[in-house]
Each structure stands twice: as structure tokens, then as C-alpha cells.
Amino acid sequence: MIGEKQRTLKSPVSLSGIGLHTGKPVNIVINAAPVNHGFIFKRVDVEVQPTIKSIINNVSETSRGTTLSENGVSVNTVEHLLSALYGLGIDNALIEIDGPEVPILDGSAGQIVDAIEKAGIFEQSDLKVYFEIKQPIKYTIPEKGIEYLAIPDNDYNVTVLIDYNSDVLVNQFASLENIENYKNEIAPARTFVFLHELEILAGKGLIKGGNLENALVIVDKDLPKEELDHLADLFQKPHLDFLPQKGILNDTLLRHSNEPARHKLLDLIGDLSLIGLPIKGKIIATKPGHKTNIEFARLIQQQIKKERQKNKAPVFNVNAKPLLDINEIRKRLPHRYPFLLVDKIIEMNESSVVGVKNVTYNEGFFVGHFPNEPVMPGVLIIEAMAQVGGILVLNSVPDPENYTTLFLKIEQVRFKKKVIPGDTLVFKLELAAPFRRGIATMHGTAYVGDSIVTEGILMAQIAKKEKI
């Protein structure tokens, strides 16, 4: 679905702090980026300054945060920053970072949002492309009570329910009905942790930079003085001279009564941004976490891929005059009955071509393949695809009748569905690389209706007939 224009930053945004888990100081600069760039991190502290795309396939870890890895480097705890960018409707940004983890700041996305708004947001030339939820997408882990659901809606709204089986952090609910309310309703919500979890997390090498200024610490169990003293020593803090009461350990007020649920919603928005497209739909998540957020995002991405495959099948008017009819094709290709397997060419430009083959019961190969269940041989589907590709290759010279094409290599061929009498095969061949020394590499796809039946990579060479 096409929406409003893409957005980036008017000027760079600089932020500094420490990583929640690494405890290391880190600086980031969020820069403007061109259209269709997406969110990309650049590790400027590494010699070759490798980049890491913010995409679902680059997620490498989800323990108490989301980590992205690519080109031999990683960036940890990206969810708050990505959530802030998505919440402000930004589509493209280059994030320079001089360490392995995004700074935690105050544990929310509020400071990031404020800094971006101060720098300004720039509207770009190209339009946004949304993924519109058209049918329910569901992910569940029944034994844990975890459930995610995406359903159709005209806007993007998110609802989260959390349940920690705690008498302090009771069941909570948070909802964002309009993304324009992200700044005030979601961005200020801080991350949280239970006091009794701290030793376990520290034992895993996490939360080295955690403190009462960047996380809510929830006390829901009575801990003996010895254990509290041990935790204080672990984090190099003074011993408490009192036993904390159940509730929020921090000497601060909650920003919202349901701040933990709102923060879980903040995390979910950041993790789902890794899908790579803004969403039109309603998301409902029960007991979300980073690992399951990512699994749900993968399901949505699979649906996007399926719909793209359906949408990219060429559509043609059977009554329209073809670009090349069978007589024109015969002038260009040397093939004749029973081996001319292209009926017409309906589209062609410098880099792609679309051709059609009508499959009828009268084809000679159906006599023996197979008499009682006729199926078009896969090698002949590839041959027909190659002939369509030959038309594209010959289109690169002014006198195609004096040239022919010789196929050098066919690879990565996949047969996905059988082709039977009555089917109309539509072939689309696209150049995978520019012509070089008369050699063309093409990606070919064969469709019946909206379904891909065959695809592969073909390499062909053009040569003058007299030189063969």
C-alpha cells in the first residue's frame, strides 16, 4: 500500500552514554540517509567501519535485548533507538556508533525522541510503501501463555498485555491507538528488572551498566540482608541500611501507572521495525519478549514475501496486441516446430522481457510424459524460459536476425509446481548484471497465474550466425 512520503533527519543527532549490558561508554550520531536506505548502523570504532543493516535476518541474540550482527561485528540493545525512529515515522537513517552497544540513557526512548525532534525531520521525495495486514497472522506458545496476533486495520496500533505472576507487578495492559501519540504515551517508559533477577543477569555478563538511573528495579520478594549486601558488592554500591519494601526500589515516581507494560510496547515496536516496512494493521501481544517479538516478526516477513511473489507475477491483457507475435519471434529465433516454445512477447525493455507460452494438450511431449497424467517436462520449461531470454539478448543488437544466442550455463533451478495442459506460462527474465563481452546473466521466473512454477539463473552469449 502506498502512503505518505519517506522521512529522514534534517541534521545529525549526537547522543552519549553507557551500554546497559557492556557498561562501556559509547557515542552515537544519527545521520540523514537517502530514500529506501532503511536503518543502518556503522561501527566507526572498527578499522574498516563495517555496516550492519537493521533487518530481521541480522538478529543474532535476544537475551534481555536485541543484537544485530553483520560483516563480523555486532551492535547490542538496538530496540529503543529503532523504536524511537519508527515512532517518529522516520524511514531512513545512518547511525554511526563507536562501541558495541547503543547507550541506555535513562532506559527509555524519550531522550532519543527529544533529540531527533530538536534536529528536525525532513520529508523526502519517494513515497513510503506499507505492508498492509490483509489476513490474521498468529504466533503462540500455549504452554507459556504467549500469543501474538496481527489483524487488518486502517492504521498502525499496538496493544500489549503482560503477566509476571507477581503480586507487585500485576497484570498490565498498554495500548497505542495512533502512532502520532508515541512521543508522549510510549517513548518515556523505562526498562525494568526484578531485584531477585540481578545476580542471575550479572552472572551471565549482562547489566554491567545498569543502575537506578536507567532502569526501574522492582522488589516483589523478601530478600535477606546478606543477599542484599552481596548484590551491593556485586554492583560496587554501598550496602543498604534498610530492608526494601515491596514495590519500586527507585526513589522515583512511575511516569505512568502501567509503565512496565508501556515499555514492553516500546520494545515490540522497535523489534517489529526490523521487518523493514511500516505496517498498517493492529498488533496484539500477550507476554511479549525480544525472542518471541523476533519470531513473530519473521512470520510477518514470510507473509510479505508471499504477497510480493503474488504481486510480481506479470499481468497482461489477452486481447492486447503483443509486442512481438509468433511471426516476429520466428524472425529472431532459429527454433521451429516442435521446439519453438514462445507464443508471444508482451513486454520488453533494455533489462527485462516478458513472454507467454500457452500449454495445450496437443503438445507432442504429452504423448509420453505422461499418457495418463500429462505434465510438461521441467527441461522444456527451462528451454521456453531460455528462448524468452534469447529475445532479450538479441534485442541488444540493431540487427537481431543476423545473431543467435548460445546458452552457457543454467544454475539454481527450482521447480515449485507442475505445469499441465490448459496452463498459460508467463516468463519474466531480468538482467542480473550488465552485458559484458556479449555475455548476459539473467534471472528467470516462470508463473502460472500468481504462482511461481520455476525459477533459475541463465547465462547466454550472443554471436553472429556466420561465426558459429
C-alpha positions as CSV (number, residue, x, y, z in Angstrom):
1,M,0.0,0.0,0.0
2,I,1.4,3.4,-0.9
3,G,1.3,6.1,1.8
4,E,2.9,9.4,2.5
5,K,6.5,10.3,1.7
6,Q,9.5,8.8,3.3
7,R,11.3,10.8,6.1
8,T,14.8,11.2,7.4
9,L,16.6,13.7,9.7
10,K,17.2,17.4,8.9
11,S,20.5,17.4,10.7
12,P,22.7,14.9,12.7
13,V,21.8,13.9,16.2
14,S,24.5,13.1,18.8
15,L,24.0,11.1,22.0
16,S,26.4,9.7,24.5
17,G,26.1,7.3,27.5
18,I,26.9,3.8,28.6
19,G,25.7,0.5,27.4
20,L,23.3,-1.3,29.7
21,H,24.9,-4.7,29.4
22,T,28.5,-3.9,28.5
23,G,28.8,-0.9,30.9
24,K,31.1,0.8,28.3
25,P,30.9,4.5,27.3
26,V,29.6,4.9,23.7
27,N,28.7,7.7,21.4
28,I,26.2,7.6,18.5
29,V,25.5,10.1,15.7
30,I,22.2,9.6,13.9
31,N,22.6,11.0,10.3
32,A,20.2,11.6,7.5
33,A,20.1,8.9,4.8
34,P,18.7,8.7,1.2
35,V,15.4,7.2,0.3
36,N,15.0,3.4,0.6
37,H,18.1,3.2,2.8
38,G,16.4,2.0,5.9
39,F,18.2,2.0,9.3
40,I,21.9,1.0,9.1
41,F,24.5,1.1,11.9
42,K,28.1,1.9,11.1
43,R,30.8,0.8,13.6
44,V,33.2,3.7,13.4
45,D,35.4,2.3,16.1
46,V,36.4,-0.6,13.8
47,E,39.1,-0.1,11.2
48,V,37.1,-0.6,8.0
49,Q,33.9,0.9,9.6
50,P,31.7,-2.1,8.7
51,T,27.9,-1.6,8.5
52,I,25.0,-3.5,9.9
53,K,21.6,-3.4,8.3
54,S,18.7,-3.3,10.7
55,I,16.9,-6.3,9.2
56,I,15.4,-9.4,10.8
57,N,18.0,-11.7,9.2
58,N,20.8,-9.9,11.1
59,V,19.3,-10.6,14.5
60,S,21.9,-12.7,16.4
61,E,20.9,-12.5,20.0
62,T,17.8,-11.7,22.1
63,S,18.9,-12.1,25.7
64,R,17.5,-9.1,27.5
65,G,17.8,-7.0,24.3
66,T,18.1,-7.3,20.6
67,T,21.5,-7.7,19.0
68,L,22.3,-7.2,15.2
69,S,25.3,-8.8,13.6
70,E,26.8,-8.4,10.1
71,N,30.2,-8.1,8.5
72,G,31.9,-9.6,11.5
73,V,30.6,-7.0,14.0
74,S,27.6,-6.5,16.3
75,V,25.5,-3.8,17.9
76,N,23.6,-4.7,21.1
77,T,20.4,-3.3,22.6
78,V,19.1,-1.6,19.4
79,E,15.4,-1.8,20.2
80,H,15.0,1.6,22.0
81,L,16.7,3.5,19.2
82,L,14.8,1.7,16.5
83,S,11.5,2.2,18.3
84,A,12.1,5.9,18.6
85,L,12.9,6.2,14.8
86,Y,9.8,4.2,13.9
87,G,7.6,6.0,16.4
88,L,8.5,9.3,14.8
89,G,7.8,8.0,11.3
90,I,11.4,8.1,10.2
91,D,12.3,5.6,7.4
92,N,16.0,6.2,6.6
93,A,18.9,6.9,9.0
94,L,22.6,6.1,9.2
95,I,23.7,5.5,12.8
96,E,27.4,5.9,13.5
97,I,28.4,4.2,16.7
98,D,31.8,3.9,18.4
99,G,31.1,0.9,20.5
100,P,29.3,-2.4,20.6
101,E,26.1,-1.3,22.3
102,V,23.6,1.6,21.9
103,P,23.6,3.8,25.1
104,I,20.8,3.0,27.5
105,L,20.4,6.7,28.5
106,D,17.6,6.8,31.1
107,G,16.2,3.4,30.0
108,S,13.5,4.8,27.7
109,A,13.3,6.2,24.2
110,G,12.4,9.7,25.5
111,Q,15.8,11.4,25.2
112,I,16.2,10.0,21.7
113,V,12.9,11.3,20.5
114,D,13.5,14.7,22.0
115,A,16.9,15.0,20.3
116,I,15.5,14.0,16.9
117,E,12.6,16.4,17.1
118,K,15.1,19.2,18.0
119,A,17.2,18.3,15.0
120,G,14.1,18.3,12.8
121,I,12.6,15.7,10.4
122,F,12.9,16.0,6.6
123,E,10.3,14.8,4.1
124,Q,11.9,13.0,1.2
125,S,10.9,12.6,-2.5
126,D,9.9,8.9,-2.6
127,L,6.7,7.5,-1.1
128,K,6.5,5.1,1.8
129,V,5.5,1.6,1.0
130,Y,3.4,0.0,3.7
131,F,2.8,-3.7,4.4
132,E,-1.0,-3.9,4.9
133,I,-2.2,-6.8,7.1
134,K,-4.9,-8.4,5.0
135,Q,-5.4,-11.6,6.9
136,P,-4.7,-12.7,10.5
137,I,-1.2,-13.7,11.4
138,K,-0.8,-15.6,14.7
139,Y,2.1,-16.8,16.7
140,T,1.6,-18.7,20.0
141,I,3.4,-20.7,22.7
142,P,0.4,-22.1,24.5
143,E,2.3,-23.7,27.4
144,K,3.7,-20.3,28.3
145,G,0.6,-18.2,27.6
146,I,2.4,-16.3,24.9
147,E,0.3,-15.1,22.0
148,Y,0.8,-12.6,19.2
149,L,-1.9,-11.6,16.7
150,A,-1.8,-9.2,13.7
151,I,-5.2,-8.3,12.2
152,P,-6.4,-5.9,9.5
153,D,-6.8,-2.2,10.5
154,N,-6.6,1.1,8.6
155,D,-3.8,2.4,10.9
156,Y,-0.9,1.0,12.9
157,N,-1.9,0.4,16.5
158,V,-0.4,-1.9,19.2
159,T,-1.8,-3.5,22.3
160,V,0.4,-5.3,24.9
161,L,-0.6,-7.4,27.9
162,I,2.0,-8.5,30.5
163,D,1.8,-11.1,33.3
164,Y,4.7,-11.9,35.6
165,N,2.7,-13.8,38.2
166,S,3.9,-11.2,40.7
167,D,1.8,-9.5,43.5
168,V,3.7,-6.3,42.8
169,L,3.8,-6.2,39.0
170,V,0.3,-7.3,38.4
171,N,-1.2,-8.0,35.0
172,Q,-0.9,-4.8,33.0
173,F,-2.3,-3.6,29.7
174,A,-1.0,-0.8,27.4
175,S,-2.2,0.3,24.0
176,L,-1.1,2.8,21.4
177,E,-4.0,3.7,19.2
178,N,-2.2,6.2,17.0
179,I,1.5,6.3,16.2
180,E,1.4,10.1,16.4
181,N,0.9,9.6,20.2
182,Y,4.1,7.6,20.5
183,K,6.2,10.5,21.9
184,N,4.0,11.2,24.9
185,E,2.5,7.8,25.6
186,I,5.3,5.3,24.9
187,A,8.7,6.9,24.5
188,P,9.1,7.9,28.2
189,A,8.5,4.4,29.5
190,R,11.7,3.0,31.1
191,T,13.0,-0.6,31.1
192,F,12.6,-2.6,34.3
193,V,14.1,-5.6,36.1
194,F,13.2,-7.6,39.2
195,L,15.6,-7.3,42.1
196,H,15.9,-11.0,42.5
197,E,17.0,-11.3,38.8
198,L,20.0,-9.1,39.2
199,E,22.5,-11.8,40.4
200,I,21.4,-14.2,37.6
201,L,21.8,-11.5,34.9
202,A,25.2,-10.3,36.3
203,G,26.3,-14.0,36.2
204,K,25.6,-14.0,32.5
205,G,27.8,-11.0,31.9
206,L,24.8,-8.6,31.5
207,I,23.6,-5.3,33.0
208,K,27.2,-4.1,33.8
209,G,25.9,-0.6,33.1
210,G,22.6,-0.9,35.0
211,N,21.7,1.4,37.8
212,L,18.7,3.1,39.4
213,E,19.0,6.0,36.9
214,N,18.4,3.8,33.8
215,A,16.0,1.1,35.0
216,L,13.1,0.5,37.3
217,V,14.0,-2.1,39.9
218,I,11.0,-4.0,41.2
219,V,11.0,-5.7,44.6
220,D,8.4,-8.4,44.8
221,K,10.2,-10.8,47.2
222,D,11.7,-10.5,50.6
223,L,15.5,-10.8,50.4
224,P,17.7,-11.4,53.5
225,K,20.2,-8.7,54.4
226,E,23.1,-11.0,53.4
227,E,21.8,-11.3,49.9
228,L,21.2,-7.6,49.5
229,D,24.7,-6.9,50.7
230,H,26.0,-9.4,48.2
231,L,24.2,-7.6,45.4
232,A,25.5,-4.3,46.5
233,D,29.1,-5.7,46.4
234,L,28.4,-7.2,43.0
235,F,27.5,-3.8,41.6
236,Q,30.0,-1.9,43.7
237,K,27.3,0.0,45.5
238,P,27.0,0.9,49.2
239,H,25.1,-1.5,51.5
240,L,21.5,-0.6,52.2
241,D,20.9,0.2,55.9
242,F,17.3,-0.9,55.5
243,L,15.3,-3.8,54.0
244,P,13.5,-2.6,50.9
245,Q,9.7,-2.8,50.9
246,K,7.9,-4.5,48.1
247,G,7.4,-2.1,45.2
248,I,9.7,0.1,43.1
249,L,13.2,0.3,44.6
250,N,14.0,3.6,42.8
251,D,13.4,6.8,44.7
252,T,11.2,8.0,41.8
253,L,7.6,8.1,40.7
254,L,6.3,6.0,37.9
255,R,5.8,8.0,34.7
256,H,2.6,6.0,34.1
257,S,0.9,3.6,36.4
258,N,1.4,0.9,33.7
259,E,4.9,2.0,32.8
260,P,6.3,-1.6,32.5
261,A,3.6,-2.6,30.0
262,R,4.2,0.6,28.0
263,H,7.9,-0.2,27.9
264,K,7.2,-3.7,26.6
265,L,5.1,-2.0,23.9
266,L,8.1,0.3,23.1
267,D,10.4,-2.8,22.7
268,L,7.8,-4.5,20.5
269,I,7.7,-1.5,18.1
270,G,11.5,-1.5,17.9
271,D,11.8,-5.2,17.2
272,L,9.0,-5.2,14.6
273,S,10.7,-2.3,12.8
274,L,13.3,-5.0,11.7
275,I,10.6,-6.2,9.2
276,G,11.8,-3.3,7.0
277,L,8.4,-1.8,6.2
278,P,5.9,0.3,8.1
279,I,2.8,-1.7,9.0
280,K,-0.9,-1.0,8.5
281,G,-2.7,-3.3,11.0
282,K,-3.5,-4.0,14.6
283,I,-0.9,-5.9,16.7
284,I,-2.0,-7.6,20.0
285,A,0.8,-9.2,22.1
286,T,0.4,-11.2,25.3
287,K,3.5,-11.7,27.4
288,P,5.9,-10.4,24.7
289,G,9.7,-10.6,24.9
290,H,12.5,-10.0,22.5
291,K,12.9,-13.6,21.4
292,T,9.2,-14.0,20.6
293,N,9.0,-10.5,19.1
294,I,11.6,-11.5,16.6
295,E,9.8,-14.9,15.8
296,F,6.6,-13.0,15.2
297,A,8.4,-10.5,13.0
298,R,9.7,-13.4,11.0
299,L,6.1,-14.7,10.4
300,I,5.1,-11.3,9.2
301,Q,8.1,-11.1,6.9
302,Q,7.2,-14.5,5.4
303,Q,3.7,-13.2,4.6
304,I,5.3,-10.1,3.0
305,K,7.4,-12.4,0.8
306,K,4.4,-14.5,-0.2
307,E,2.4,-11.4,-1.2
308,R,5.3,-9.9,-3.1
309,Q,5.6,-13.2,-5.1
310,K,2.0,-13.0,-5.9
311,N,2.2,-9.3,-6.8
312,K,5.2,-9.6,-9.0
313,A,3.6,-12.0,-11.4
314,P,3.3,-10.1,-14.7
315,V,-0.3,-9.2,-15.7
316,F,-1.2,-8.9,-19.3
317,N,-4.3,-8.3,-21.4
318,V,-5.1,-11.4,-23.5
319,N,-6.8,-9.1,-26.0
320,A,-4.0,-6.6,-26.4
321,K,-1.7,-6.7,-29.4
322,P,1.6,-8.4,-28.4
323,L,4.9,-6.6,-28.7
324,L,6.2,-9.5,-30.8
325,D,3.8,-12.1,-32.3
326,I,4.8,-15.6,-33.4
327,N,5.8,-14.3,-36.8
328,E,8.2,-11.7,-35.4
329,I,9.6,-14.3,-33.0
330,R,10.3,-16.7,-35.9
331,K,12.4,-13.9,-37.5
332,R,14.5,-13.7,-34.4
333,L,14.8,-17.2,-33.1
334,P,16.0,-20.2,-35.2
335,H,13.7,-22.7,-33.4
336,R,10.9,-24.3,-35.3
337,Y,8.1,-26.9,-34.6
338,P,8.1,-28.8,-32.4
339,F,10.8,-26.8,-30.5
340,L,9.6,-23.2,-30.7
341,L,8.2,-22.7,-27.2
342,V,7.3,-19.0,-27.2
343,D,4.0,-17.7,-28.5
344,K,4.4,-14.0,-27.9
345,I,6.4,-11.3,-26.2
346,I,4.2,-8.8,-24.3
347,E,6.8,-6.6,-22.6
348,M,10.5,-5.7,-23.2
349,N,13.0,-3.0,-22.3
350,E,16.8,-2.9,-22.0
351,S,16.9,-5.0,-18.9
352,S,13.8,-7.3,-18.9
353,V,11.4,-9.2,-21.1
354,V,8.0,-11.0,-20.5
355,G,6.9,-13.8,-22.8
356,V,4.0,-16.2,-23.0
357,K,3.6,-19.9,-23.8
358,N,0.2,-21.4,-24.0
359,V,0.3,-25.1,-22.9
360,T,-2.2,-27.2,-24.8
361,Y,-2.9,-31.0,-24.8
362,N,-1.8,-31.1,-28.4
363,E,1.9,-30.7,-27.4
364,G,3.9,-33.7,-28.7
365,F,5.7,-34.3,-25.4
366,F,2.4,-35.1,-23.6
367,V,2.2,-38.4,-25.6
368,G,4.8,-39.9,-23.4
369,H,5.0,-37.5,-20.5
370,F,2.8,-38.9,-19.1
371,P,-0.1,-40.6,-21.0
372,N,-2.5,-40.7,-18.1
373,E,-1.2,-37.6,-16.2
374,P,0.2,-35.1,-18.7
375,V,3.0,-32.9,-17.2
376,M,5.2,-30.5,-19.1
377,P,8.8,-31.6,-18.6
378,G,10.9,-29.3,-16.5
379,V,13.7,-29.2,-19.1
380,L,11.2,-27.8,-21.6
381,I,10.0,-25.1,-19.2
382,I,13.7,-24.1,-18.9
383,E,14.0,-24.2,-22.7
384,A,11.0,-22.0,-23.1
385,M,12.4,-19.6,-20.5
386,A,15.8,-19.6,-22.3
387,Q,14.0,-18.8,-25.6
388,V,12.3,-15.8,-24.0
389,G,15.7,-14.7,-22.6
390,G,17.2,-15.1,-26.1
391,I,14.8,-12.5,-27.3
392,L,16.1,-10.1,-24.6
393,V,19.7,-10.8,-25.5
394,L,19.0,-10.3,-29.3
395,N,17.3,-7.0,-28.5
396,S,20.7,-5.6,-27.6
397,V,21.8,-5.5,-31.3
398,P,20.3,-3.5,-34.1
399,D,20.1,-6.5,-36.5
400,P,18.9,-9.4,-34.3
401,E,18.1,-11.6,-37.4
402,N,21.9,-11.9,-38.0
403,Y,22.7,-13.1,-34.5
404,T,21.8,-16.1,-32.3
405,T,22.2,-16.9,-28.6
406,L,24.1,-19.8,-27.1
407,F,23.4,-20.7,-23.5
408,L,26.5,-21.3,-21.5
409,K,25.2,-22.1,-18.0
410,I,21.9,-22.7,-16.2
411,E,22.0,-22.9,-12.4
412,Q,20.0,-22.6,-9.2
413,V,17.0,-24.0,-11.0
414,R,13.9,-24.8,-8.8
415,F,10.7,-26.4,-9.9
416,K,7.9,-25.5,-7.5
417,K,4.7,-26.6,-9.2
418,K,3.9,-28.8,-12.2
419,V,2.6,-27.4,-15.5
420,I,-0.3,-29.2,-17.1
421,P,-2.4,-28.7,-20.3
422,G,-4.5,-25.6,-20.1
423,D,-1.9,-23.6,-18.2
424,T,-0.6,-20.3,-19.5
425,L,3.1,-19.9,-18.7
426,V,4.3,-16.4,-18.3
427,F,8.1,-15.9,-18.3
428,K,9.9,-12.9,-16.8
429,L,13.6,-12.6,-17.5
430,E,15.6,-9.8,-15.9
431,L,19.3,-9.0,-16.3
432,A,21.2,-9.9,-13.1
433,A,24.3,-7.9,-14.4
434,P,25.0,-5.6,-17.4
435,F,26.1,-7.2,-20.7
436,R,29.8,-7.9,-20.8
437,R,31.6,-9.0,-23.9
438,G,28.4,-10.3,-25.4
439,I,27.5,-12.4,-22.3
440,A,24.3,-11.9,-20.3
441,T,23.3,-13.3,-17.0
442,M,19.6,-13.3,-16.3
443,H,17.3,-14.3,-13.5
444,G,14.3,-16.1,-14.9
445,T,10.9,-16.8,-13.3
446,A,8.0,-18.8,-14.8
447,Y,4.5,-18.2,-13.5
448,V,1.1,-19.8,-13.9
449,G,-1.4,-17.3,-12.6
450,D,0.1,-15.8,-9.4
451,S,2.2,-18.8,-8.6
452,I,5.9,-19.3,-9.3
453,V,6.3,-22.7,-11.0
454,T,10.0,-22.5,-12.0
455,E,12.9,-20.1,-11.4
456,G,16.7,-20.1,-12.2
457,I,19.8,-18.2,-13.3
458,L,20.7,-18.4,-17.0
459,M,23.9,-17.3,-18.8
460,A,23.9,-16.7,-22.6
461,Q,26.3,-15.5,-25.2
462,I,25.3,-13.6,-28.3
463,A,27.2,-14.5,-31.5
464,K,26.9,-13.7,-35.2
465,K,25.4,-16.6,-37.1
466,E,28.3,-16.8,-39.6
467,K,30.8,-17.2,-36.8
468,I,29.1,-20.2,-35.2
